[in-house]
Amino acid sequence: MIKKIAMFIIVLLLVLFNFTTASEGANHESLPLISIVPFIIMLLCIAVIPLIKEHWWEDNWNKLKISCVLGIPVGIYIFLINYHELLETMEEYISFIIYVGALFVIAGGIMLKGDFKVSPKVNLAFIGIGGLLASFIGTPGASMLLIRPVLRINAGRKYVMHTVIFFIFIVSNIGGCLTPLGDPPLFLGYLNGVPFTWTFKLFPNWLFMVSLLLIIYFIVDSYLFKKEELKDTHDSTKLKEPLQITGLINFLWLFGIILSVAFLPIFPYRELVMLAMVAISLITTKKGLRKENKFTYHPIIEVAYLFFGIFLTMIPALMLLKARGSELGVTDPWHFFWITGILSSFLDNAPTYLTFFNLAQGLNATTDLVANTGIQEAILEAISLGAVFMGANTYIGNGPNFMVKAISDEAGTKMPSFLGYMVWSFGILIPLFVITTFITFIWNIL
C-alpha cells in the first residue's frame, strides 16, 4: 500500500509540473483545466472506494492518506504560485472544522431521554421543527442538535435511511435560507452589504420547498412504516419513561457559538471563542452524559480528514471560477440559480456564492437593486437560493451533510454511498428546483 501511495504521489507531482509548465507566463489566477483533476479524483475516491473496499474505507487513517496524497501536492503547487490563496483556504478550513466541531461536541452533551411513540407524525414534527430552527441557529447547529434524537427515536425501525436523507435535505440545507445566520453563503452576503432582514423575502421559496419535501417525506415514511414488522415498533406504543432533556446548560454554549459567528466575523478571535465554549461545555456537562448519548469523536475526525483533501484540491477549481466566471454567459436570474447551485453541490457553497455575488455586481444593473449591493433583487435571490438549496445535492455540498451521514453510519443507520445519495437528491430535489425556477424566475418574464 505504501509503495502504491508513493507512486501515486510521484505521478501527481509530475502532473503538477505540467500544471506549472502549462501556466507559465500566464496569469496565475487563470489555471489550466487539468488543475482540477486531483479534485475530481478526490470526489471519485469518496464515491467509489466505499463500494469496493468498504472495510478499508471505514478506517479514518485511510481517509487521511487519500486526502494527503491528493491534497498536499496541490497545496505545494498553489503555494508556489499564489501562497495567499493557500493561506486563505487553510484559514477557511480551520474555521470550518472548529465551527462544525464545536457544534458537534456541545450538541453531544444534550440528550433527549424518554419513550416516543414511533410514527411518521413524530418524525415529521422533528424534521419540520429542524427546518425552522436551521434559519436561526444555523444548519450545522440544528443538524447536530436534532440528528441524535431522530436516530434514537427510530432505532427500532428497519427503514430509517430515508428519514436521514430528508433530514439532510431540510434541516441541513434548505431550512437555513431565512436569515444570514442560517447558512454560511447568506452570512457572507450580509458581510458584503445585504441587509440582515432581506433574506426574509425568501420565505415563499422556503415555505414551498420545505412544505413539499415534508409532504413527500410523510408519504414515503407512512408507506415504509406500514411495512415494518410488529416487533420493530411495538415497544414504542406506550410511554414507559417521561420525556426529558438533560444537559440543558449546553444550549447556553450553543448560543455562544451563534453569537460568535454573528458578532465576531474575524479570524481567529471567533474560533478562540468557539473553542472556549467547547471547553466550558466539557467542564459543565455531567460526567457520563456524552457516553450515555453514545457520543464519540469518530464522525468529526472523519469529516476533518476528508475535508482537508477537499479544501486543498478544490482551490484550483475556485480560482478558475473566479478568473473565468464571466465567460459562462450568466446574465438572467435563472442562469444564476442553476450555475450557482450546480457548483455549490460540489464546491464550497460559500465562496461559490461570493464569486457570483461579485459577478452580479459587474452587470451594472440600475433598477430593482438590493440596498448597498448594486445587484438586482431577482439575481440576488437566485444566487442565494441556488447556494443554499442545492447544497443538498451531495454529501459535500454543505458541511452538515457529511456530519449527519457520519453520525448516522456510526449509530448503525447505513447511509447510501456518495452516488447512491445523489440518486435520491436528483430524483426528489431536481424536479422541485425546476418548478422553483419556473415559478420564481421565469413566470414573471412570460
C-alpha positions in Angstrom: 0.0 0.0 0.0 2.8 2.4 0.9 4.5 1.8 -2.4 1.3 2.5 -4.3 0.8 5.7 -2.4 4.4 6.8 -3.1 4.0 6.0 -6.8 0.7 8.0 -6.8 2.5 11.0 -5.2 5.2 10.8 -7.9 2.6 10.8 -10.7 0.7 13.7 -9.1 3.9 15.7 -8.8 4.6 15.1 -12.5 1.1 16.3 -13.3 1.7 19.4 -11.2 4.9 20.0 -13.1 2.8 20.0 -16.2 0.4 22.5 -14.5 3.3 24.9 -13.9 4.6 24.5 -17.5 1.1 25.0 -19.0 0.5 28.1 -17.0 4.0 29.6 -17.3 3.9 33.3 -18.3 0.1 33.4 -17.7 -1.9 35.0 -15.0 -1.7 32.6 -12.1 -5.4 33.2 -11.3 -6.2 31.5 -14.7 -5.1 28.0 -14.2 -5.3 25.2 -16.9 -8.3 23.0 -16.7 -6.1 20.0 -15.9 -5.5 21.5 -12.4 -8.9 20.3 -11.3 -8.0 16.6 -11.9 -7.0 16.0 -8.2 -10.4 17.4 -7.1 -12.2 15.1 -9.5 -10.1 12.1 -8.2 -11.0 13.1 -4.7 -14.7 13.0 -5.5 -14.3 9.7 -7.2 -12.5 8.3 -4.2 -15.3 9.3 -1.9 -17.9 7.9 -4.3 -16.2 4.6 -5.4 -13.8 3.3 -2.6 -16.6 2.7 -0.1 -18.3 0.5 -2.7 -15.2 -1.7 -3.5 -13.2 -1.6 -0.2 -15.8 -0.8 2.4 -13.9 -2.0 5.5 -10.7 -0.3 4.4 -12.6 3.0 4.0 -14.1 2.7 7.5 -10.6 3.4 9.0 -10.3 7.2 9.3 -6.5 6.9 8.8 -7.1 5.7 5.3 -9.2 8.7 4.5 -6.4 10.9 5.7 -4.0 9.1 3.5 -6.2 9.8 0.4 -6.5 13.4 1.5 -2.8 13.9 1.9 -1.9 12.1 -1.3 -4.2 14.2 -3.4 -4.2 17.5 -1.4 -0.6 18.1 -0.3 0.8 18.2 -3.9 -1.9 20.6 -4.9 -1.2 22.7 -1.8 2.5 22.9 -2.7 1.7 23.9 -6.2 -0.7 26.7 -5.1 1.8 27.9 -2.5 4.4 28.3 -5.2 2.2 30.4 -7.5 -0.1 32.2 -5.0 0.6 31.5 -1.4 -2.1 33.9 -0.3 -4.7 31.6 -1.8 -3.4 28.7 0.1 -3.3 30.6 3.4 -6.9 31.8 2.9 -8.1 28.3 2.2 -6.3 26.9 5.2 -7.9 29.6 7.3 -11.3 28.7 5.9 -10.6 25.0 6.6 -9.6 25.6 10.2 -12.6 27.9 10.8 -14.9 25.3 9.2 -13.6 22.4 11.3 -13.7 24.4 14.6 -17.2 25.6 13.9 -18.7 22.2 13.0 -16.6 20.5 15.6 -17.7 22.9 18.4 -21.4 22.4 17.5 -20.8 18.6 17.3 -19.2 18.4 20.8 -21.6 20.8 22.5 -24.7 19.2 21.0 -23.3 15.8 22.0 -23.8 17.0 25.6 -27.6 17.4 25.1 -29.7 14.3 25.4 -33.4 13.8 24.8 -34.5 10.9 27.1 -37.7 9.1 27.3 -40.0 6.9 25.2 -41.6 8.1 22.0 -44.5 6.6 20.1 -42.6 6.0 16.9 -44.7 7.2 14.0 -44.4 9.2 10.7 -46.1 12.1 12.5 -43.4 12.3 15.2 -40.6 12.2 12.6 -42.4 14.8 10.6 -42.6 17.1 13.6 -38.9 16.7 14.4 -37.8 17.4 10.8 -40.2 20.3 10.4 -39.0 21.9 13.7 -35.4 21.4 12.5 -36.3 23.1 9.2 -37.4 26.2 11.1 -34.6 26.2 13.6 -32.0 26.0 10.9 -32.6 29.6 9.9 -32.0 30.8 13.4 -29.3 28.6 14.9 -27.7 27.7 11.6 -27.9 24.5 9.6 -24.9 23.0 11.4 -26.4 23.8 14.8 -29.9 22.4 14.0 -28.4 19.3 12.4 -26.1 18.5 15.4 -28.8 19.2 17.9 -31.5 17.0 16.3 -29.9 14.2 14.4 -29.2 12.0 17.5 -32.8 12.3 18.9 -34.2 11.4 15.4 -31.9 8.4 15.2 -32.8 7.3 18.8 -36.5 7.6 18.1 -36.2 5.4 15.0 -33.7 2.9 16.5 -36.1 0.1 16.5 -37.2 0.5 12.9 -36.0 -1.3 9.9 -36.3 1.6 7.4 -34.5 4.7 8.7 -32.2 5.8 5.9 -34.9 7.8 4.1 -35.5 9.8 7.2 -31.9 10.8 7.5 -31.8 11.8 3.8 -34.8 14.1 4.1 -33.3 15.4 7.3 -30.2 16.4 5.3 -32.5 18.0 2.6 -34.5 20.1 5.0 -32.6 20.6 8.3 -29.0 20.6 7.0 -29.7 22.8 3.9 -33.0 24.2 2.6 -34.3 25.2 6.1 -31.5 27.7 6.5 -32.4 30.3 3.9 -34.4 32.8 6.1 -31.7 34.6 7.9 -27.9 35.3 7.4 -27.3 33.0 10.4 -28.9 30.1 8.6 -26.1 29.2 6.1 -22.6 30.5 5.5 -23.3 31.9 2.0 -26.0 34.1 3.3 -23.8 35.3 6.1 -21.1 36.3 3.5 -23.8 38.3 1.7 -24.6 40.1 5.0 -21.0 40.9 5.4 -20.9 42.3 1.9 -23.8 44.7 2.4 -27.0 42.7 2.1 -29.5 43.9 4.8 -30.0 41.5 7.6 -33.8 41.3 7.0 -33.6 41.0 3.3 -33.4 37.2 3.4 -37.0 37.2 4.9 -38.1 37.8 1.3 -37.1 34.2 0.6 -39.9 32.9 2.9 -42.2 31.9 0.0 -39.4 29.8 -1.5 -38.6 28.3 1.9 -42.3 27.5 2.6 -42.7 26.0 -0.9 -39.7 23.7 -0.7 -40.0 22.7 3.0 -43.7 22.1 2.7 -43.4 19.9 -0.4 -40.5 18.0 1.0 -42.3 17.3 4.3 -45.4 16.1 2.3 -43.2 13.8 0.2 -41.4 12.6 3.3 -44.6 11.8 5.2 -46.0 9.8 2.3 -42.7 7.8 2.0 -42.4 7.3 5.7 -46.0 6.3 6.1 -45.6 3.7 3.4 -42.4 2.2 4.8 -43.8 2.4 8.4 -46.6 0.0 7.4 -44.0 -2.4 6.1 -42.3 -2.6 9.4 -42.6 -5.8 11.3 -44.6 -5.6 14.5 -41.6 -6.3 16.7 -39.8 -3.2 15.2 -42.4 -0.8 16.6 -44.5 -2.4 19.3 -42.1 -1.3 22.1 -42.9 2.3 21.3 -46.7 2.1 21.6 -46.6 3.0 25.3 -44.6 5.7 27.0 -42.7 4.0 29.8 -40.4 6.8 30.7 -41.4 10.5 30.7 -39.7 12.8 28.2 -36.9 14.9 29.5 -33.9 16.8 28.2 -30.6 16.5 30.0 -27.6 18.7 29.5 -29.7 21.9 29.2 -26.7 24.1 30.1 -25.3 23.3 26.7 -28.0 25.3 25.0 -26.2 28.4 26.5 -22.9 27.4 25.0 -24.6 26.7 21.6 -26.0 30.3 21.8 -22.4 31.4 22.5 -21.3 29.8 19.2 -24.1 31.6 17.3 -23.2 34.9 18.8 -19.5 34.5 18.0 -20.5 33.8 14.3 -22.8 36.8 14.2 -20.6 39.4 16.0 -17.0 38.2 15.7 -16.5 37.7 12.0 -12.7 38.0 12.4 -10.3 35.1 12.4 -9.0 33.8 14.9 -11.0 35.6 17.7 -14.2 33.9 16.6 -12.6 30.5 16.6 -11.0 31.1 20.1 -14.4 31.9 21.5 -15.8 28.7 19.9 -13.0 26.6 21.5 -13.7 28.3 24.8 -17.4 27.3 24.5 -16.3 23.7 23.9 -14.0 23.7 26.9 -16.7 25.1 29.1 -19.2 22.6 27.8 -16.9 19.7 28.6 -16.4 21.1 32.1 -20.0 21.8 32.9 -21.7 18.8 31.4 -22.5 15.9 33.8 -19.9 13.2 33.6 -21.1 10.2 31.7 -23.8 12.1 29.8 -21.9 12.0 26.4 -21.2 8.3 26.9 -24.8 7.7 27.6 -25.6 9.7 24.5 -23.3 7.3 22.5 -21.0 10.3 21.7 -17.6 9.6 20.1 -15.2 11.8 18.2 -15.1 9.4 15.2 -17.6 11.4 13.0 -15.8 14.8 13.4 -12.4 13.1 12.8 -13.8 11.6 9.6 -15.0 15.0 8.4 -11.8 16.7 9.3 -9.7 14.2 7.4 -11.8 14.1 4.3 -12.4 17.9 4.1 -8.7 18.5 4.4 -8.3 16.9 1.0 -11.4 18.5 -0.4 -10.5 22.0 0.7 -7.0 21.7 -0.9 -7.9 20.0 -4.1 -10.8 22.4 -4.8 -8.5 25.5 -4.7 -7.8 25.4 -8.5 -11.5 24.9 -9.3 -12.4 28.0 -7.2 -9.5 30.0 -8.7 -10.7 29.1 -12.2 -14.2 30.1 -11.3 -13.1 33.5 -10.0 -10.9 34.1 -13.1 -13.2 32.9 -15.8 -16.7 33.0 -14.3 -17.6 36.0 -16.5 -17.1 33.7 -19.5 -20.0 31.5 -18.6 -22.6 33.8 -20.1 -24.6 34.1 -16.9 -27.0 37.0 -17.1 -30.6 36.0 -16.2 -31.7 35.1 -12.7 -32.5 31.5 -13.6 -28.9 31.2 -15.0 -27.5 32.4 -11.7 -29.8 30.0 -9.8 -28.6 26.9 -11.6 -24.9 27.7 -12.1 -24.5 28.8 -8.5 -26.5 25.7 -7.4 -24.7 23.1 -9.5 -21.2 24.4 -8.5 -22.3 24.7 -4.8 -23.2 21.0 -5.0 -19.6 20.0 -5.4 -17.6 23.1 -4.3 -17.8 25.0 -1.0 -21.1 26.9 -1.4 -19.8 30.0 0.5 -17.0 31.0 -2.0 -19.2 30.0 -4.9 -21.9 32.4 -3.6 -19.4 35.1 -3.2 -18.0 34.6 -6.7 -21.4 35.0 -8.4 -22.3 37.8 -6.0 -19.3 39.7 -7.4 -20.1 38.7 -10.9 -23.7 40.1 -10.5 -22.3 43.4 -9.2 -20.3 43.6 -12.5 -23.6 43.6 -14.5 -24.1 47.2 -13.6 -27.8 47.0 -13.2 -29.7 50.2 -12.5 -33.2 49.1 -11.4 -34.7 46.9 -8.6 -31.4 46.9 -6.7 -31.0 45.5 -3.3 -29.7 48.2 -1.0 -25.9 48.5 -0.6 -25.2 45.8 -3.1 -25.7 47.1 -6.7 -27.3 43.7 -7.5 -30.8 43.2 -8.9 -33.2 41.7 -6.4 -34.1 38.7 -8.6 -30.5 37.9 -9.3 -29.5 38.0 -5.6 -32.5 35.8 -4.8 -31.3 33.4 -7.4 -27.8 33.3 -6.1 -28.9 32.9 -2.5 -31.4 30.1 -3.3 -29.0 28.3 -5.6 -26.2 28.2 -3.0 -28.4 27.2 0.0 -30.9 24.8 -1.7 -28.5 22.9 -4.0 -26.0 22.3 -1.2 -28.3 19.4 -0.5 -27.5 17.7 -3.8 -24.4 15.9 -2.5 -22.8 14.9 0.8 -20.1 17.6 0.3 -22.4 20.4 -0.8 -22.7 21.7 2.7 -20.7 21.0 5.8 -23.5 19.4 8.0 -24.4 16.9 5.3 -21.3 14.7 5.8 -21.5 15.2 9.6 -25.1 13.8 9.6 -24.0 10.9 7.4 -21.0 10.1 9.7 -23.1 10.2 12.8 -25.8 8.1 11.2 -23.3 5.5 10.0 -21.8 5.3 13.5 -25.2 4.8 15.0 -25.9 1.8 12.8 -28.1 3.5 10.2 -26.4 2.5 7.0 -26.4 5.5 4.6 -26.2 5.3 0.8 -22.9 5.9 -1.0 -22.0 9.2 -2.5 -23.6 8.3 -5.8 -26.5 6.5 -4.0 -27.3 9.7 -2.1 -27.3 11.6 -5.4 -29.9 9.2 -6.8 -32.2 10.3 -4.0 -31.3 14.0 -4.2 -31.6 14.2 -8.0 -34.8 12.2 -8.1 -36.5 14.3 -5.5 -34.9 17.7 -5.4 -34.1 18.5 -9.1 -37.8 18.3 -10.1 -38.6 20.7 -7.3 -35.8 23.0 -8.4 -37.2 23.0 -11.9 -40.6 24.0 -10.5 -39.0 26.7 -8.4 -37.2 28.0 -11.5 -40.4 28.4 -13.4 -42.5 29.9 -10.6 -39.8 32.3 -9.2 -37.6 33.3 -12.2 -39.4 32.6 -15.4 -43.1 33.2 -14.7 -42.6 36.9 -14.3 -40.8 37.1 -17.7 -43.6 35.3 -19.7 
